[in-house]
Amino acid sequence: MITDPGTDPEIELSTLTGQCLDRRITDIDTLNTEFAAWQHATNTDQRQVNWQFTTTDARVKLRHLYQNN
């Protein structure tokens, strides 16, 4: 499976933005409360990324992005 440590935070931030930060939050205490609730729900649900294809499939489909070694 293709994984990039840099993408995990991006996925989390995108999810957080869509589920929790869809409105203006005026103070840091409210933000921290909202974030803590979202984080607890996310950890409780044990959400996972559903990758659409394996590394092998990606190499075939995206072969134009891989350099020949």
C-alpha positions in Angstrom: 0.0 0.0 0.0 1.2 3.5 -0.8 1.5 5.6 2.4 3.0 9.0 2.9 3.4 10.2 6.5 2.6 13.7 5.2 -0.8 12.7 3.9 -2.2 11.5 7.2 -2.4 14.9 8.8 -3.8 16.3 5.5 -6.6 13.7 5.6 -7.3 14.4 9.2 -7.4 18.2 8.7 -9.7 17.8 5.7 -12.1 15.6 7.7 -12.0 17.9 10.6 -12.8 20.9 8.4 -15.7 19.1 6.8 -17.2 17.7 10.0 -16.4 20.3 12.7 -15.0 23.6 11.3 -17.8 24.3 8.9 -18.5 27.5 10.8 -16.6 30.4 12.3 -15.4 29.7 15.8 -14.7 32.9 17.6 -12.5 31.8 20.5 -9.8 29.3 21.3 -11.7 27.6 24.2 -14.6 26.8 21.9 -12.2 25.5 19.2 -10.5 23.3 21.8 -13.8 21.9 23.0 -15.0 21.2 19.5 -11.7 19.6 18.5 -11.6 17.4 21.7 -15.2 16.2 20.9 -14.3 15.5 17.3 -11.1 13.7 18.3 -12.9 11.5 20.8 -15.5 10.6 18.3 -12.9 9.8 15.6 -10.8 7.7 18.0 -13.9 5.9 19.3 -15.1 5.1 15.8 -11.6 3.9 14.8 -12.1 5.4 11.3 -9.7 4.3 8.7 -8.8 5.3 5.2 -10.2 3.0 2.5 -7.4 3.0 -0.1 -8.8 2.3 -3.5 -5.9 0.2 -4.8 -2.7 -1.6 -3.8 0.8 -0.4 -4.5 1.0 -2.9 -7.4 -2.2 -1.6 -8.9 -1.0 2.0 -8.4 2.3 1.2 -10.2 0.3 -0.2 -13.2 -2.2 2.6 -13.3 0.2 5.4 -12.5 3.3 4.0 -14.3 3.8 7.3 -16.1 4.6 8.9 -12.7 7.3 6.3 -11.8 10.8 6.8 -13.2 12.5 3.8 -14.8 15.4 2.7 -12.7 
